[in-house]
Amino acid sequence: MVSDPSPPQPVISALEPSAGVEGGTIVIVGAGFLSGNRRPLIFVGETEVRASIVSDTRLVLPIPSDTRTGPVILVIDSQRLSSPFTVGEKVAADLHPVANPVVDAEGVIYTTISGRRGQKMASPLVRITPAGVVEPLPAAPINPTGLALHPDGSLLISSRYEGRVYRILSTGEMDVIAQDLGIATGLCLDEAGVLYIGDRTGTVYRLPPGGRVEGFASLPPSVAAFHLALGPDGHLFATAPTLSNEDVIYRINRFGDAEPYWGPLERPQGLIFDRQGRLWVAAGIKGQRGIYRFERPESPRLTVTGANLVGLAFTSDQQHLILASTSAIFRLAPPV
């Protein structure tokens, strides 16, 4: 008589991805998840989580709000399995970012409570200290959108309502440096101090130091914003999210010629490059949303899972990745 084979020993072979923020989705890949007498108990840190999809080789689970960093733990009968997982710390809430935050050399984060179009918010522009204290800035335009830090220490801000770009000095004074920019959204500075401004109705403008605003490139209009980042090769990269699930990242050469760089993507938003020249973008691919990192142009990898992410930035030492959702700011160590 041949005895029944014993069930496989449960094992976790991978977490996809290995980091995330609240609202994100973790996929646990392995074997033997249904080998016990009941469904496995699952914890992210100290928070028990119920999987939305359960099979013997795959578990899919959400990251609840206020979850702290800790391993993902499975308890199957008397067996306990764990795998490291990083949950981004929520450093500020009740915000309304619509593009990348910026971070100064002291680790202070600047972001927005932008509001609906034409809505005057009590504190539309805020700074967040390394200790997590949220401080309103006294001067700010209506609907602040894109942000950039100038090498002289001033903060540049676009207003999608006014079609202007402002400069806020360390003294708190605010002046207009460019206007008549349509629905001005994303900002980007190159090494020569040239400012690029994205008008989401279809134009990327260029403002040289001491010069005048000029049209630089044309892109299909966006329902949200033009997000801009300068690549290590000197090309300007842009996203222009629409209601389609087949958007692309654009690459724009020094003559203003734009071409698709990678796609399709679902609602790509803010994008940045790290010191290694790798592109990071907030987007979705096949329903999986979060931060994707391009090791090579043809291979984006979901690096941080999260919902409603619109922007990202590195601290100056690149020891922390700062993420902006539509209502909060998160901080975590960049996944390897």
URLINDA-V606738 format. One record per residue. N is the residue number from 0. OMEGA is omega as a letter, one per 30 degrees, with the letter a starting at -180 (NA if undefined). NEAR is the number of other ideal C-beta (glycine too) atoms within 10 Angstrom. D_FIRST is the distance of its C-alpha to the first C-alpha in Angstrom with 1 decimal. Layout:
BEGIN
N_OMEGA_NEAR_D_FIRST, N_OMEGA_NEAR_D_FIRST
END
This chain:
BEGIN
0_a_2_0.0, 1_a_4_3.8, 2_l_5_6.4, 3_l_5_9.6, 4_l_6_12.3, 5_a_7_15.0, 6_a_12_18.3, 7_l_14_21.0, 8_a_11_23.5, 9_l_21_26.8, 10_l_14_29.6, 11_l_19_33.1, 12_a_10_34.1, 13_l_11_37.6, 14_a_20_40.1, 15_f_15_42.3, 16_a_24_45.0, 17_l_18_45.5, 18_l_27_48.7, 19_l_30_50.1, 20_a_27_52.5, 21_a_19_52.3, 22_l_18_51.4, 23_a_24_49.3, 24_l_21_45.6, 25_l_24_42.9, 26_l_17_39.8, 27_a_23_36.9, 28_l_14_34.6, 29_a_19_31.3, 30_l_16_27.6, 31_a_19_25.3, 32_l_25_28.2, 33_a_17_26.1, 34_a_16_23.3, 35_a_17_24.9, 36_l_6_25.2, 37_l_8_28.6, 38_l_13_30.9, 39_l_21_32.0, 40_a_15_35.4, 41_l_21_37.8, 42_l_18_41.1, 43_a_22_43.9, 44_l_17_45.8, 45_a_9_46.1, 46_l_15_45.9, 47_a_12_42.8, 48_l_19_42.3, 49_a_11_40.3, 50_l_19_38.7, 51_l_10_39.9, 52_a_10_37.0, 53_l_15_33.4, 54_a_10_30.4, 55_a_14_27.5, 56_a_14_29.7, 57_l_15_33.3, 58_l_25_35.4, 59_a_14_39.1, 60_l_20_41.5, 61_l_19_45.2, 62_a_23_47.5, 63_l_15_49.3, 64_l_12_53.0, 65_l_8_54.0, 66_l_22_50.8, 67_l_10_51.4, 68_l_15_50.0, 69_l_16_46.8, 70_l_16_43.3, 71_a_22_40.9, 72_l_20_38.3, 73_l_24_34.9, 74_a_16_33.3, 75_a_20_29.6, 76_a_12_28.5, 77_a_6_29.5, 78_a_14_29.8, 79_l_12_33.2, 80_l_19_33.9, 81_l_13_37.5, 82_a_16_39.6, 83_l_11_43.4, 84_l_21_45.4, 85_l_18_49.2, 86_l_24_50.8, 87_l_28_54.4, 88_l_14_57.0, 89_a_19_59.1, 90_l_20_62.6, 91_l_22_64.6, 92_l_12_64.2, 93_l_9_66.4, 94_l_20_67.6, 95_l_21_67.8, 96_l_28_67.3, 97_a_24_67.5, 98_l_29_67.3, 99_l_28_66.6, 100_l_22_67.8, 101_a_21_69.8, 102_a_21_69.8, 103_a_14_72.8, 104_l_10_73.0, 105_a_9_72.8, 106_l_17_69.5, 107_a_15_71.3, 108_l_24_69.5, 109_l_21_71.7, 110_a_28_70.4, 111_l_25_71.6, 112_a_20_71.7, 113_l_24_72.8, 114_l_17_72.9, 115_a_9_73.2, 116_l_10_75.8, 117_a_10_79.2, 118_l_13_77.9, 119_a_9_79.8, 120_a_17_77.5, 121_a_7_78.9, 122_a_14_77.3, 123_a_22_76.1, 124_a_23_75.7, 125_l_21_74.0, 126_a_17_73.2, 127_a_22_70.3, 128_l_14_70.9, 129_l_14_68.2, 130_l_7_68.0, 131_l_13_67.1, 132_a_11_70.6, 133_a_18_71.5, 134_l_11_75.2, 135_l_13_77.0, 136_a_17_79.4, 137_a_11_82.9, 138_l_16_83.4, 139_l_22_81.1, 140_l_21_81.5, 141_l_17_80.1, 142_l_25_76.5, 143_a_31_75.9, 144_l_26_73.2, 145_a_29_73.0, 146_l_22_73.6, 147_l_23_74.6, 148_l_17_76.0, 149_l_16_79.1, 150_l_8_79.7, 151_l_9_82.9, 152_l_10_80.8, 153_a_19_81.6, 154_l_23_79.0, 155_a_22_79.0, 156_l_28_77.9, 157_l_30_77.9, 158_l_24_78.7, 159_l_28_77.1, 160_a_20_79.5, 161_a_19_82.7, 162_a_17_81.8, 163_l_19_82.9, 164_a_25_81.8, 165_l_22_83.1, 166_l_18_83.4, 167_a_22_83.2, 168_l_14_85.0, 169_l_9_84.2, 170_a_8_87.2, 171_l_9_85.6, 172_a_11_88.0, 173_l_18_86.6, 174_a_10_88.1, 175_l_12_87.3, 176_l_16_86.6, 177_a_19_85.7, 178_a_13_86.0, 179_a_11_85.8, 180_a_22_82.2, 181_l_16_80.7, 182_a_23_77.6, 183_a_30_77.3, 184_a_26_73.8, 185_l_32_72.1, 186_l_25_74.1, 187_l_24_73.7, 188_l_18_76.0, 189_a_14_76.0, 190_l_8_77.3, 191_a_7_80.8, 192_l_13_81.0, 193_l_16_80.7, 194_l_24_79.3, 195_a_24_77.1, 196_a_29_76.9, 197_l_34_74.6, 198_a_24_76.2, 199_l_22_73.2, 200_l_15_75.3, 201_a_17_75.0, 202_l_18_77.0, 203_l_24_76.4, 204_a_20_79.7, 205_l_18_80.9, 206_l_22_83.4, 207_l_13_84.8, 208_l_10_86.4, 209_a_6_89.9, 210_a_10_89.4, 211_l_8_88.9, 212_l_17_85.8, 213_l_10_84.9, 214_a_12_82.2, 215_a_20_79.6, 216_l_21_76.6, 217_l_13_75.4, 218_l_19_71.9, 219_a_12_70.6, 220_l_15_71.4, 221_l_25_69.0, 222_a_11_68.3, 223_a_20_68.0, 224_l_27_69.4, 225_l_31_69.8, 226_a_31_68.0, 227_l_27_69.3, 228_l_21_68.4, 229_a_17_69.9, 230_a_15_67.6, 231_l_12_68.0, 232_a_10_69.3, 233_l_10_72.1, 234_l_18_70.8, 235_l_24_70.7, 236_a_23_67.4, 237_l_27_67.3, 238_a_29_65.1, 239_a_25_66.5, 240_l_21_63.9, 241_l_14_64.2, 242_l_9_62.2, 243_l_14_60.1, 244_a_13_56.7, 245_l_9_57.9, 246_a_23_60.5, 247_l_18_61.1, 248_l_24_62.5, 249_l_24_65.9, 250_a_18_67.5, 251_a_22_71.3, 252_a_13_73.3, 253_l_10_76.7, 254_l_7_78.5, 255_l_14_76.7, 256_a_11_74.5, 257_l_20_71.2, 258_l_10_68.0, 259_l_11_64.4, 260_l_18_62.4, 261_l_20_58.9, 262_g_16_57.3, 263_l_15_56.1, 264_l_22_56.1, 265_l_17_56.1, 266_l_21_59.3, 267_a_27_59.9, 268_a_29_62.3, 269_l_28_63.6, 270_l_26_63.0, 271_l_22_63.9, 272_l_17_63.5, 273_a_14_62.5, 274_l_9_64.1, 275_l_9_61.6, 276_a_10_62.8, 277_l_14_59.6, 278_l_22_60.0, 279_a_23_58.6, 280_l_24_58.8, 281_a_29_57.9, 282_l_27_56.3, 283_l_20_53.2, 284_l_17_50.9, 285_l_9_48.5, 286_l_8_48.8, 287_a_16_48.3, 288_l_22_51.5, 289_l_24_52.9, 290_l_31_54.4, 291_l_25_53.6, 292_l_19_54.5, 293_l_20_55.3, 294_l_12_54.2, 295_a_9_55.5, 296_a_11_57.2, 297_a_7_54.1, 298_l_10_51.6, 299_a_20_52.2, 300_l_14_49.6, 301_a_25_49.2, 302_l_21_50.3, 303_l_26_51.1, 304_a_25_49.8, 305_a_24_52.4, 306_l_17_54.0, 307_l_17_57.6, 308_a_28_58.5, 309_a_23_61.9, 310_a_28_62.9, 311_l_23_62.3, 312_l_23_64.2, 313_l_17_63.8, 314_a_19_65.8, 315_l_12_68.3, 316_a_9_66.0, 317_l_12_63.0, 318_l_10_61.1, 319_l_21_60.5, 320_a_23_59.8, 321_a_24_61.6, 322_l_28_60.2, 323_l_28_62.2, 324_l_23_60.7, 325_a_15_62.9, 326_a_15_63.4, 327_l_23_62.5, 328_l_25_62.6, 329_l_24_59.5, 330_l_21_59.4, 331_l_18_56.5, 332_a_13_56.0, 333_l_19_55.5, 334_l_16_51.8, 335_NA_6_51.3
END
